[in-house]
Amino acid sequence: MLDTKRSRPLLAVEDLRVSFFHLEGEVRAVDGIRYTVERGSVMGIVGESGSGKSVQAYSILGLVPPPGRVTGGRITFEGRDVLSFSPEERAHFRGGEAAMVFQNPMTSLNPLYPVGSQLVEALRAHERGLSRREARERAAGMLARVGLQNPERRMEQYPHQFSGGMRQRVMIAMALICSPRLLIADEPTTALDVTIQAQILELLRDLQRETGMGILFITHNLGVVAELCDQVSVMYAGKIVEQGGVDDIFYAPAHPYTLGLLRSMPRLDGGNQGRLVPIPGTPADPLHRPAGCPFSPRCGACRPVCRRQPPPTVELGNGHRAACWLCAEERGGGGLG
Amino acid sequence: MAEELLRVERLCKSFPVKGVRGPGVQAVRDVSFTVCRGETLGLVGESGCGKTTLGRTILRLHEPTSGRIVYGGTTLFAREVGEEGRPKGKAQAVDMLPYRRRMQIIFQDPSASLDPRMTVGEIIGEAIDIHHLASGRESRAARIRELLELVGLRKEDAERYPHAFSGGQQQRVGIARALAVEPEFLVCDEPISALDVSIQAQVVNLLEDMQRELGLTYLFIAHDLSVVRHISRRIGVMYLGSLVELAGSGELIQKPLHPYTQVLLSAVPAPDPRASRSRRRIVLQGEIPSPLRPPSGCPFHPRCPRAVPACERTVPPLREVEPGHFAACLQAGSAP
């Protein structure tokens, strides 16, 4: 008999919807997205500011701030329904089974406590039986694992005594101290310099290889996606417009938005390739999104149907899919999905 | 060779720190270079390397500590360097107002650099008024309209306030304001790093168009090497206040001579999964030392994979290792 727990994905998000209810109206920040994160694999969520990439991740841990709330869909973690967790189950899930690393490590560490006591607190909240001494030993071991020298001494120090890169290492240590099976990383390297970013990406890759955890990696940086991710979902205006293996996304992009992003970036290796090809216009106003395809006002290949009706999601093979009328037509009509 | 527009010689800028003896934070240390008319010189480096301070010191938005700035043949500032880098004698400096018309700056954060209580028309008009560039209300309004259209905004936008614009549009306003005084030289300080990926290329193209149409000269400061490579003819690399390498942009990317440039280039994530799987990366140990207590000798030696004992003692001068390719490394040019 197959172990059913193994054959299920680690995390499955189905038709997730998150809205913010403002005086001006409802903003559908996340508008029906689906993806899975497998064990030992990295799912990258790419998008620009306002695309909904962070909000969808917050909803997994129940962290969507008011006036926002999840309005539909399902999130399952190892087959269990995350959205209907009791408060106790949620407390165990958050930090114990799934943990998060945020963009700005300074605002996620408490400036009034030494980092050691913050690590110990996180550990003892999830492993009640642990003595203070054991907890401190594990915390020191974890800090050493993420590359801090003199961990015992470092534990006595306050967050302001750490550099940005070191703080992010502390955040990663704190997230991983209870051995979660899912790590959610929300732009963890955006505030860091490129050489420090390279150190953190290498650390995440090593830790994943050791622990076999799944990673949900949220970023706007396509270079980082290419370095780290196995699967990629491209978000635009609350929807996933394209999804697939990292090679498909970079070498066979199907959605005009993905193509536009890749084309508009200057390349370090590509010589002086003359004029850049920007995506025209600006991202859609979240209060007044277009009726059909959200990208249609900026799309060079826009047809009348794109403005009228939301595009179907077209399967391109091997888990590669794109939500675009153009792809549907190329595939011989496609289906209304 | 094209005409030299700007020359910077041994420029230093330090900020005194209370309770700390010595020169304080040495943000810019002994930097020399020239910029020719019509070219773009890119300046890259990580946060804290002094690139922004250098740009502002050239415009004398920060008063230099020592060194010399020559713009269009006129010395804007000169002060000698004495013992241990301390300034010596009296500074020689000119009134900057007439030069503000010729040298302008575009700031990194477009929303923070536009007054929220002024309309876009007032923001652009203020620059015109200060330098008396319009003969009457009609010609002033016409000039504002012309500038807005030049940077791709609509003439009605003059009546709107900065908050009504997106980040990319705000940066266009910042560019229009800088262009209002018809400058020759622009310091572009991270002009696109606050913008979304899909908007960055629009602003890069606008800057390139303006350069071609108006014959502008740019000092383009950014941390994103790909963008700097795209827009610049030559690139300078800064580390801990010093200019460590300077070369033509293709040359610098393909044949970096300074170990720090090599590390920096290998750290840039390429949007190319196959290449990044096969690439060997030099991951640097440790972090940038404090500019309050910079290391002795070469600023990079404590982290340098190629450091030898001499690097600890000798400050390497920026020397021409190959024609047009300068590096401040004792070992640059010798086989690794």
Chai-1 contact restraints between the chains, C-beta under 6 A:
chainA,res_idxA,chainB,res_idxB,connection_type,confidence,min_distance_angstrom,max_distance_angstrom,comment,restraint_id
A,E48,B,D196,contact,1.0,0.0,6.0,A-B,restraint_1
A,S49,B,D196,contact,1.0,0.0,6.0,A-B,restraint_2
A,S163,B,E287,contact,1.0,0.0,6.0,A-B,restraint_3
A,G165,B,E287,contact,1.0,0.0,6.0,A-B,restraint_4
A,D193,B,E46,contact,1.0,0.0,6.0,A-B,restraint_5
A,D193,B,S47,contact,1.0,0.0,6.0,A-B,restraint_6
A,V194,B,A267,contact,1.0,0.0,6.0,A-B,restraint_7
A,V194,B,V268,contact,1.0,0.0,6.0,A-B,restraint_8
A,T195,B,A267,contact,1.0,0.0,6.0,A-B,restraint_9
A,T195,B,L284,contact,1.0,0.0,6.0,A-B,restraint_10
A,A198,B,A267,contact,1.0,0.0,6.0,A-B,restraint_11
A,A198,B,V283,contact,1.0,0.0,6.0,A-B,restraint_12
A,Q199,B,V283,contact,1.0,0.0,6.0,A-B,restraint_13
A,E202,B,V283,contact,1.0,0.0,6.0,A-B,restraint_14
A,L222,B,P271,contact,1.0,0.0,6.0,A-B,restraint_15
A,G223,B,P269,contact,1.0,0.0,6.0,A-B,restraint_16
A,G223,B,A270,contact,1.0,0.0,6.0,A-B,restraint_17
A,G223,B,P271,contact,1.0,0.0,6.0,A-B,restraint_18
A,V224,B,P269,contact,1.0,0.0,6.0,A-B,restraint_19
A,A226,B,P271,contact,1.0,0.0,6.0,A-B,restraint_20
A,A226,B,D272,contact,1.0,0.0,6.0,A-B,restraint_21
A,A226,B,P273,contact,1.0,0.0,6.0,A-B,restraint_22
A,A226,B,S276,contact,1.0,0.0,6.0,A-B,restraint_23
A,E227,B,P269,contact,1.0,0.0,6.0,A-B,restraint_24
A,E227,B,S276,contact,1.0,0.0,6.0,A-B,restraint_25
A,V246,B,P273,contact,1.0,0.0,6.0,A-B,restraint_26
A,D247,B,P273,contact,1.0,0.0,6.0,A-B,restraint_27
A,F250,B,P273,contact,1.0,0.0,6.0,A-B,restraint_28
A,L261,B,V197,contact,1.0,0.0,6.0,A-B,restraint_29
A,S264,B,A201,contact,1.0,0.0,6.0,A-B,restraint_30
A,P266,B,S226,contact,1.0,0.0,6.0,A-B,restraint_31
A,P266,B,V227,contact,1.0,0.0,6.0,A-B,restraint_32
A,P266,B,H230,contact,1.0,0.0,6.0,A-B,restraint_33
A,L268,B,L225,contact,1.0,0.0,6.0,A-B,restraint_34
A,L268,B,S226,contact,1.0,0.0,6.0,A-B,restraint_35
A,L268,B,R229,contact,1.0,0.0,6.0,A-B,restraint_36
A,L268,B,V268,contact,1.0,0.0,6.0,A-B,restraint_37
A,L276,B,A201,contact,1.0,0.0,6.0,A-B,restraint_38
A,L276,B,V204,contact,1.0,0.0,6.0,A-B,restraint_39
A,L276,B,N205,contact,1.0,0.0,6.0,A-B,restraint_40
A,P278,B,A201,contact,1.0,0.0,6.0,A-B,restraint_41
A,P278,B,Q202,contact,1.0,0.0,6.0,A-B,restraint_42
A,I279,B,S198,contact,1.0,0.0,6.0,A-B,restraint_43
A,T282,B,S166,contact,1.0,0.0,6.0,A-B,restraint_44
